Amino acid sequence: MNIDARLTSLDERHRSLETLIEEEMRRPMQDELRLHDLKRQKLAIKDEMFSLETMRKPN
């Protein structure tokens, strides 16, 4: 998979996680463990996206 395709895939997953986080936060009894896990996943994806963006840019 090339970098652009991977970035597209990661961006879609990042947006999906954001939606799940928002939905969980709207619940009256939020599952804090689930929220923490979703946010951790989202941050990991953002970190990977940043790394790929850095690799893609010419020096």
C-alpha positions in Angstrom: 0.0 0.0 0.0 1.4 3.4 -0.9 1.7 6.3 1.5 -1.3 8.2 0.0 -3.6 5.2 0.2 -2.5 4.5 3.8 -3.1 8.1 4.8 -6.6 7.9 3.3 -7.3 4.8 5.2 -6.0 6.2 8.4 -8.0 9.4 7.9 -11.2 7.5 7.5 -10.5 5.4 10.6 -9.6 8.7 12.5 -13.0 10.2 11.6 -14.8 7.0 12.5 -13.2 7.0 15.9 -14.1 10.7 16.4 -17.7 9.8 15.7 -17.6 6.9 18.2 -16.0 9.2 20.8 -18.8 11.8 20.3 -21.5 9.1 20.6 -20.0 7.7 23.8 -19.7 11.2 25.3 -23.4 11.8 24.7 -24.4 8.7 26.6 -25.8 9.4 30.2 -23.5 6.7 31.6 -20.3 7.0 29.7 -18.0 4.0 29.6 -14.7 5.7 30.7 -12.6 2.7 29.8 -14.1 2.6 26.3 -13.6 6.4 25.9 -10.0 6.1 27.0 -9.4 3.2 24.5 -11.0 5.1 21.6 -9.0 8.2 22.3 -5.8 6.2 22.6 -6.5 4.6 19.2 -7.3 8.0 17.7 -4.0 9.4 19.0 -2.0 6.4 17.7 -3.6 6.9 14.2 -2.7 10.7 14.3 0.9 9.8 15.2 1.1 7.4 12.3 -0.4 9.9 9.9 2.1 12.5 11.1 5.0 10.1 10.5 3.7 9.2 7.0 3.2 12.9 6.1 6.8 13.6 7.2 8.1 10.7 5.0 6.1 11.9 2.0 7.4 15.5 2.1 10.6 16.1 0.1 13.6 17.2 2.1 
